[in-house]
Amino acid sequence: MKARKAWRVVREVIDEADVVVEVVDARDPIGTRNRKLERLIMEEGKPLLIVMNKADLVPKEWAEEYKRKSEIPVVFISARERKGTGILRNEIKKLAKPLLEEKERVKVALIGYPNVGKSTIINTLKGRRAVGTAPIPGYTKGKQLIRLSKRIWLLDSPGVIPIDDFDELVIKGGFPADKIEEPVKPALKLISRILETRKEALTEKFEIEDFESEEEILRKIGERRGLIKTGGEVDLEETARWFLREWQTGRFTLFGKGEERPQEFKWDFEDILEGIEKDLLLDPRRILWKYGDELREKLDNQKRVGVREIEGFAVGIATGFKKCGPAVKLLEELTGKHVLASECFGKKWKGVVVVME
């Protein structure tokens, strides 16, 4: 849907609605609130409520401060966790009450950017699966009224705020990170926004102390993740995809909760990986046959990890585990890739060699 047509649909929804709810991602309120939309609603004289969804991903103290400073009524909820929806229901009823003195029925429209959780909120308010949900933009087709109470109805419609800028589309989760051909630009834009709002989200999570640019931060993230390509350089594109994927899925937010385990391993095996790349070895058994003795020398209770991109694949090595399964899982988590083949070795302390895609 082109931007002009999309805005026409949004205006139609505002005209039809008696109360408008703007759904916003609490992780990125600056990026997912739309001032143009809010201005249109105010000009129409319609009551407006801002719903900050995914509030389970932000600190309670911050949410309360944001709500206190806002000139527009704000409700923080987590639709998937079913938290705060009772408060949302009460706020809607409060806004609808004066209108019910003149109207037989009040229609409430939910409008927001793609992927902020519009349909999930409707389902949660209704208490059963009233409309379909999907993490893609423009999923809701047509218009339908859903009964919230005897005289209050939810207007479910394609009230999707258009995004003209592709980078913004990616950041807001409207385009899958894995399918982006050129992911570096949106990743750098996201890093810039995080630096402006809460740079600790980057510096604390990735242990980055000194940097001169957004690209340097991205490069250091790639180093931490072991996303190295031929020649030993950081694979910026793969790092950007990983970073955007973490943001889109909510595994990385502006407000870290300290739930992630510290990285209890050290990066290693650079010499071995260089030899593997030089010999173009993409079979774990052949790698073990040639480098098994060197790898077994490092089998102790210290976890060691190494990853190298080779000809479109990734070779990973992990040692210092009591079982091979956790070693494989760690390599997949670190790279965001899937293991195609693996070989386990060792007795008391074990290691794995994997090829990933």
Steps between C-alpha positions, in 0.01 A plus 500: 500500500648833393546767765236736360239226483596373846456845651161527331395176671630629836297820457189294419548298818539819707182641345303184578629457854369674809811420707849433360766283663854543370697180557871560564796271567615582853857404409517785248236763580678775307523287188149352513291798607375706207452870566324556167239240597453654844460846344231370262306344787521817709378710205200269466426546870506125565613360839849341469663234715859383457558132576861402556510131416785258592538682832650186654820599314545838675561593867193585705660819634564629148143418394354690795720805427403498131131479591530784748661735245262422211229750411301220337361212713738203492448135597784248517409141421645170386236343278680167463556474876144623560619769738335840526212415270248550780631855547478554124138383497414741782674792322301431184177494698597826671556673163179352358274592792436867405431396139244239605276779628441598136579181304342159503831338420863614528759372254864476611770475233851366554766655275876449494810406309547145373596241760410699813237246605168651390319172429645330808356778718157454341514125562602555861228757565240273348618206705509258209639484147289773343734587213809342351848606605826488312837681537474654153362836388157535339375162627157631604284524189176696466301638792316321776333602823578296809282530807687605813190568707131558430555854371875514432639342184852465368548603139756264355624640171821546297597797716867453423714814504707503180879501516666679209859434608617139452751523785219601734291211369776259598555656843128485573491130413304539178758313290681182616867558580608177332362617163673840491750524214680802646456485880789723609324836443190423713721342768712816521186714518370285786833528682489879457150514649603284795801724565266801515247337732694258721852415389550272803281247322791450259803564717387277788370207298795480262767630740597781264684782674669711232364572153510778244209411273192282459691281256770437758234386746355265239847365429565435869166322531608275213827428679312405817275268300786346303348600167825497307530461123786401269818685588411539867285813459164544670207411277311830537197386299450182701557695823241758391245226424562338837469833684176593318360152562572535873317835501202381295444194718536690827805309618684833506329814630586848621456376853707194584363303792826327578343163429761389249782282622845651481716350228690239698733410215796640312553537128768267368612275210598781261805307372300181447216686326749672275635161395147368446423799277825463307431128434128569439391228744122490537464149642522469884652152470782622274561795733531265798724264304744785431470715814368252757825481701524879532135525603527224760788686666251773593240268653457615861239682706563831318241560229658615174323603180604589146302574182608575143295576186624288207344495151152588621511257795622542858738264675466500877708343776402480867685315778480464878149352533381193691257419218509587130139620474556827693813570291302471177220714642746771605650518151152533347405773749821693438468498121126478440572214257389136485737206527520284187759252624687446826757275665539455875836406656656457845429295813462682835500839331352514153512720195324532165586600148202618297419633156210746495287674241 
